[in-house]
Structures are given as C-alpha cells and as structure tokens.
Amino acid sequence: MIRRDYILRMIDEFVQLLARLKGLKQEHRWQEAAGTLDEQFHRLVGAGAQAAAQLSETEILAKLIQGEPTLAVRDKTLILAALLKEAGDVAAAQDLIEESRPCYLKGLHLLLETLGRGDVYECPEFVPRVEMFVAVLQDSPLPFPTQGLLMEHYERTGEFAKAEDTLFAMLDVEPNNPGLLEFGISFYQRLQRQSDAALSEGNLPRTELEPALADLRDRKAALAL
C-alpha cells in the first residue's frame, strides 16, 4: 500500500507539472518552460533534456531504478517519455528542430519499449499516445530499431495495416536486407493465424496478406540464387 501511495503521489505531482507547463506554453514563455523541464529531467535522471535524449535505454533504467521500488520504474519511465515529448514540443515551438527530434525519438522509443512489456491499454492519462510521437516525427524516417518496435506495437494493438506500412518503410530503405525480409515473412505468417474478421478490422484482409507474403518469399529466394 505504501508503494502504491508513493506512485499515485508521484503521478499526481507530475500531472500538476504538466498543467504548469501548459500555462507557460500558452503564454509563449519558452525559457521558463525549458527551465522547468530541465529541473524535472535532473530529478529523474540527473541530466538535462538534451543529455537525457542521448542516454541509452540501459543507462536510463539504471538511473530510474536507483533507490526506487521496482513498481515505480514503469511509471517513472512513462513520465520520462512524457517529459521528452514536452521538451520536444518546447524546442519545436522555437524552431529548434535539431533539439526537438532527439527528444521525440527517445520518448517514442521508451514508450514503445515500455508498452511492449505490459498491457498496452493500461497507461495513465498523462502518457502521450504513440501516434502523437509518430505525427511529429513524420518528416524523416525513423531509425530501424524504433520502426521495429513501432511495427510490433501496431501488431499487438491489431492495427495490421499500420504495421505493414511500417514494414514497407523499412523495406524501401533496405529492400535486399535478408534479416528484414525474414522479419517481414514472420510478421505475415503470424497474421495468417488471425481470423478473417480480425484482419479486416485491422485493414489488412487476407486477400492482401497472402500476395504480400508471397512477394517477400520470392525476394528472399532471389537473394539466395
């Protein structure tokens, strides 16, 4: 109970912070907003927004887990992802694209990794949705590891057409990558086990799935010649 109360209090304080940030952004007080964010980043990971965006997931986990109950780590990771989204927004509002994109990328990657380890539908309301990150990052391709996580997320949530679109985006960059072709083949093979109703709901009917699978198999066979 003590641990749960701690997490609820932590989340409540963060929601209050988001409310303050919203006010600062509405008034275009970007420097104050950036300073407020940096304070929170230092509290969480001991570094500012830009430095936090450069940390590896292992480094971030090591910092978040220090002195904390295990149950709090997932929520703190989600808080960090939300902070990175806010930092990206504040930088983008000032046309600091080179500062905003790393924040968005790290935030999306953390969010996808966290969602991949639990129930994708059980997140506090303050957590940015995956599509929010995708929308602000649409101007240039995502790194392959992030696209792989994104594809798996869409598959888990039944958004099969979006998962396929992500796969095609990767294949457009590396059409003859054997590992990527095998990754795509495995994806379609898993979807073959879905019901027709589930496939239709995911906007990837079986009549489109089967030719796509055959195409990837042909590509893989051609590479072996």
Secondary structure, 3 states (H helix, E strand, C coil): CHHHHHHHHHHHHHHHHHHHHHHHHHCCCHHHHHHHHHHHHHHHHCCCHHHHHHCCHHHHHHHHHCCCCHHHHHHHHHHHHHHHHHHHHHHHHCCCHHHHHHHHHHHHHHHHHHHCCCCCCCCCCCCCCHHHHHHHCCCCCCCHHHHHHHHHHHHHCCCHHHHHHHHHHHHHHCCCCHHHHHHHHHHHHHHHCCCHHHHHHCCCCHHHHHHHHHHHHHHHHHHHC
